[in-house]
Amino acid sequence: MANSLHFGKFAAVLPAGGLGKRMGGNIPKQLMQLGNKPVYQYSLETFLKMDEIAEVVMAVPADWKDYFEKELFGMFSSRFGKLNEFIKNKLKIVVGGKERWQSVENGVNALTSDAEYVLVHDVARPFVSENIIRDVCETLINKGSCLVAKPAIDTIKIASDGRVESTIDRNKVWLAQTPQAARIDLLKSLYARIAKEPLNFTPTDEASILEFFGEPVYIVKGESSNDKLTTPEDFEIFANRVAQKSSF
């Protein structure tokens, strides 16, 4: 159940700027049809309907911005009727950056609500649950910056040129997911520092930026249903999951 004390404290940024090259095809993977709607709409609708979330910003490829705007606001008009104005006020679409972290930066800088915290979630993880989102919100308030992650269940090997060099203690290994979250003012301050002194690596997620600047990042335990859609094989698995849900 939502905590009324948390209403409006959080915003969400959904980077959808990648073209999903590992999926193949002629359209971004977030636009591929999964069940009766595109991949990106699953997580977007989850965030939009939660009272804790004051604002949602999607960062999309520049060439697809008009498409997303027409598709989304047209859909909300037909499906939600009078709620459409509410949805319009809660949702904003911006152009993503060259790298994922820059798309997130664009999204964070576009936030206009009074939210204190932002949750960053990849739309290629369509089945994120409200429970996970609320766990992230609670962790933000009670501990600080955090990310969702799954504990590793397989033995982890370090190898070079096809030859095993060592084995890692899997009890210390976590597989990163999203949302990844922090205070909005903290992320903006780190982006400003990066602008003055560019990083010597390309961050793959928000946690790696926070870690680089010495900020603690806490773990919220994830689940397999929140896995990422990356390959054609993943798509088959996700499509079967949707089909099973719709059969009940």
FENDAJO-V378557 format. One record per residue. N is the residue number from 0. RES is the residue in one letter. PHI is phi in radians with two decimals (none if undefined). PSI is psi in whole degrees, 0 to 359 (none if undefined). BURIAL is # if it has 24 or more other C-alpha atoms within 12 Angstrom, else .. Layout:
BEGIN
((N/RES/PHI/PSI/BURIAL) (N/RES/PHI/PSI/BURIAL))
END
This chain:
BEGIN
((0/M/none/141/.) (1/A/-1.18/143/.) (2/N/-1.59/117/.) (3/S/-1.08/336/.) (4/L/-1.20/342/.) (5/H/-1.75/358/#) (6/F/-1.00/128/.) (7/G/1.37/2/#) (8/K/-1.39/345/#) (9/F/-2.16/146/#) (10/A/-2.11/164/#) (11/A/-2.24/138/#) (12/V/-2.05/125/#) (13/L/-1.99/98/#) (14/P/-1.22/122/#) (15/A/-2.30/33/#) (16/G/-1.58/346/#) (17/G/-1.30/154/#) (18/L/-1.69/359/#) (19/G/1.01/51/#) (20/K/-1.09/332/.) (21/R/-1.23/342/.) (22/M/-1.40/338/#) (23/G/1.29/192/.) (24/G/1.49/175/.) (25/N/-1.80/356/.) (26/I/-2.20/156/.) (27/P/-1.00/144/#) (28/K/-1.07/333/#) (29/Q/-1.19/344/#) (30/L/-1.69/354/#) (31/M/-1.16/143/#) (32/Q/-1.33/124/.) (33/L/-2.13/106/#) (34/G/1.23/234/#) (35/N/-1.78/12/.) (36/K/-2.72/163/.) (37/P/-1.14/155/#) (38/V/-0.91/313/#) (39/Y/-1.13/335/#) (40/Q/-1.24/336/#) (41/Y/-1.08/302/#) (42/S/-1.22/324/#) (43/L/-1.01/312/#) (44/E/-1.14/325/#) (45/T/-1.07/313/#) (46/F/-1.20/320/#) (47/L/-1.11/328/#) (48/K/-1.52/355/#) (49/M/-1.55/129/#) (50/D/-1.15/333/#) (51/E/-1.13/332/#) (52/I/-1.59/113/#) (53/A/-1.41/335/#) (54/E/-2.77/144/#) (55/V/-2.26/126/#) (56/V/-2.05/126/#) (57/M/-1.80/131/#) (58/A/-1.83/117/#) (59/V/-2.15/164/#) (60/P/-1.05/142/#) (61/A/-0.96/318/.) (62/D/-1.22/347/.) (63/W/-1.94/3/#) (64/K/-1.05/312/.) (65/D/-1.06/320/.) (66/Y/-1.05/312/.) (67/F/-1.07/317/#) (68/E/-1.11/314/#) (69/K/-1.15/317/.) (70/E/-1.11/311/.) (71/L/-1.26/309/#) (72/F/-1.25/332/#) (73/G/-1.18/319/.) (74/M/-1.12/315/.) (75/F/-1.14/327/#) (76/S/-1.10/317/.) (77/S/-1.36/327/.) (78/R/-1.59/328/.) (79/F/-2.00/355/.) (80/G/0.96/243/.) (81/K/-1.13/339/.) (82/L/-1.27/351/.) (83/N/-1.00/321/.) (84/E/-1.14/322/.) (85/F/-1.08/315/.) (86/I/-1.10/318/#) (87/K/-1.04/322/#) (88/N/-1.29/336/.) (89/K/-1.59/336/#) (90/L/-1.93/137/#) (91/K/-2.37/144/#) (92/I/-2.07/128/#) (93/V/-2.22/165/#) (94/V/-1.43/134/#) (95/G/-1.32/173/#) (96/G/-1.73/184/.) (97/K/-1.13/317/.) (98/E/-1.92/162/#) (99/R/-0.99/315/#) (100/W/-1.12/331/#) (101/Q/-1.31/328/#) (102/S/-1.10/318/#) (103/V/-1.13/317/#) (104/E/-1.01/315/#) (105/N/-1.03/319/#) (106/G/-1.16/316/#) (107/V/-1.10/317/#) (108/N/-1.20/343/#) (109/A/-1.56/355/#) (110/L/-1.18/136/#) (111/T/-2.22/356/.) (112/S/-1.37/180/#) (113/D/-1.59/14/.) (114/A/-1.03/148/#) (115/E/-1.71/334/#) (116/Y/-2.21/155/#) (117/V/-2.25/137/#) (118/L/-1.87/126/#) (119/V/-1.83/124/#) (120/H/-2.36/133/#) (121/D/-1.33/128/#) (122/V/-1.18/346/#) (123/A/-1.32/3/#) (124/R/-1.96/79/#) (125/P/-1.25/339/#) (126/F/-1.83/30/#) (127/V/-1.05/139/#) (128/S/-1.69/156/#) (129/E/-1.08/327/#) (130/N/-1.09/317/.) (131/I/-1.12/316/#) (132/I/-1.04/317/#) (133/R/-1.20/325/#) (134/D/-1.08/321/#) (135/V/-1.11/316/#) (136/C/-1.06/316/#) (137/E/-1.13/319/#) (138/T/-1.14/320/#) (139/L/-0.99/314/#) (140/I/-1.26/319/.) (141/N/-1.54/334/.) (142/K/-2.19/310/.) (143/G/2.42/204/#) (144/S/-0.93/146/#) (145/C/-2.74/167/#) (146/L/-2.49/154/#) (147/V/-1.47/138/#) (148/A/-2.70/154/#) (149/K/-1.85/142/#) (150/P/-1.21/143/.) (151/A/-1.23/138/.) (152/I/-1.92/343/.) (153/D/-1.66/159/.) (154/T/-1.22/134/.) (155/I/-1.82/125/.) (156/K/-1.96/142/.) (157/I/-1.75/128/.) (158/A/-2.38/156/.) (159/S/-2.45/130/.) (160/D/0.95/38/.) (161/G/1.36/9/.) (162/R/-2.12/130/.) (163/V/-1.16/132/.) (164/E/-1.82/324/.) (165/S/-2.86/170/.) (166/T/-2.09/133/.) (167/I/-1.63/144/.) (168/D/-1.19/108/.) (169/R/-1.17/344/.) (170/N/-1.17/344/.) (171/K/-1.80/2/.) (172/V/-1.80/129/.) (173/W/-2.20/140/#) (174/L/-1.67/114/#) (175/A/-1.18/138/#) (176/Q/-2.20/197/#) (177/T/-2.36/160/#) (178/P/-1.20/152/#) (179/Q/-2.10/138/#) (180/A/-2.52/154/#) (181/A/-2.83/173/#) (182/R/-1.15/141/#) (183/I/-1.10/316/#) (184/D/-1.13/327/.) (185/L/-1.14/311/#) (186/L/-1.07/318/#) (187/K/-1.09/322/#) (188/S/-1.17/324/.) (189/L/-1.24/321/#) (190/Y/-1.07/322/#) (191/A/-1.13/321/.) (192/R/-1.15/321/.) (193/I/-1.14/323/.) (194/A/-1.08/325/.) (195/K/-1.38/324/.) (196/E/-2.42/90/.) (197/P/-0.96/147/.) (198/L/-1.22/154/.) (199/N/-1.70/18/.) (200/F/-2.59/165/.) (201/T/-1.76/111/.) (202/P/-1.12/137/.) (203/T/-1.66/347/.) (204/D/-2.79/176/#) (205/E/-1.21/324/#) (206/A/-1.04/322/#) (207/S/-1.17/329/#) (208/I/-1.22/313/#) (209/L/-1.05/316/#) (210/E/-1.07/317/.) (211/F/-1.02/323/.) (212/F/-1.63/12/.) (213/G/1.37/17/.) (214/E/-1.48/134/.) (215/P/-1.17/142/.) (216/V/-2.26/123/#) (217/Y/-1.71/158/#) (218/I/-1.79/134/#) (219/V/-1.91/125/#) (220/K/-1.16/128/#) (221/G/-1.65/193/#) (222/E/-2.64/160/#) (223/S/-1.11/331/#) (224/S/-1.14/345/.) (225/N/-1.73/17/#) (226/D/-1.15/163/#) (227/K/-1.63/142/#) (228/L/-1.50/112/#) (229/T/-2.19/316/#) (230/T/-2.01/165/.) (231/P/-0.99/327/.) (232/E/-1.15/321/.) (233/D/-1.05/319/.) (234/F/-1.05/319/#) (235/E/-1.08/318/.) (236/I/-1.10/315/.) (237/F/-1.16/320/#) (238/A/-1.10/320/#) (239/N/-1.13/324/.) (240/R/-1.13/318/.) (241/V/-1.11/317/#) (242/A/-1.09/320/.) (243/Q/-1.14/320/.) (244/K/-1.13/319/.) (245/S/-1.29/346/.) (246/S/-1.46/349/.) (247/F/-1.60/none/.))
END
